[in-house]
Amino acid sequence: MHKTSLTIRVYSFYLFLMGAGMVFIPNTLLGIFQFAETKEIWIRMLGLFTFTTGIYYYYSSLHHQEEFYKATIVGRLFFFVMTVIFVFVFKQSYMLALIGSIDLLGALWTYSASKK
């Protein structure tokens, strides 16, 4: 497997886990990240979207879709920056930026692998 494809495949598994967690055990996952419990459907819908996005990442890793990889680098960096902004502007828990940090690290790993 190409090194860049591996970074995307690993990230797809992260998306599968987070997505499934938000669908099936949302309040457990929210508690881990120090967010308030909810009975609203939005967390399960976000989980469904996250899991579905994982399918796109996984499929692209099977077919070494380099243009998609480049787009994910930009998208994950944007996600990280926005989580940091949310922490400061909306006075949210630093745990939100921690979630974004996973995206930052993944983007940097993909970028590094694509340069080799």
Residue, then its C-alpha position, 0 to 999 in steps of 0.5 A: m500500500h502506498k504511504t499516502s493511502l495508508t494515512i487516509r485508510v487510518y483516518s477512515f478508521y478514526l471516522f468509522l469509530m467516531g461516527a459509530g460512537m456518535v450513533f450508538i453511544p453518543n452520550t458516552l462519547l460526549g462525556i469523554f470529551q467533556f460535553a453535555e449529554t443530549k437526547e436530541i437527534w443532532i449528535r446521531m445525525l453528525g455520527l451518521f455523516t462522520f461514518t459516511t465520510g469514513i466510507y469516502y476516505y476508505y474507498s479513496s484509499l483503496h484506489h489511491q485517489e491523490e487529488f482527494y488526498k490533497a483536498t483532505i489535507v486542506g479540509r482537515l487543516f481548515f477543521f482544526v483552525m475552526t475548532v481553535i476559533f470556536v474555543f476562543v470565540f465561543k468560549q468552548s472547552y479546549m477538548l474541542a481543539l483536541i478533537g481538531s488536533i487529530d485532524l491537524l496531525g492526520a493532515l500533516w501525516t498525509y502531507s508528509a507521506s505525499k512528499k516522499 
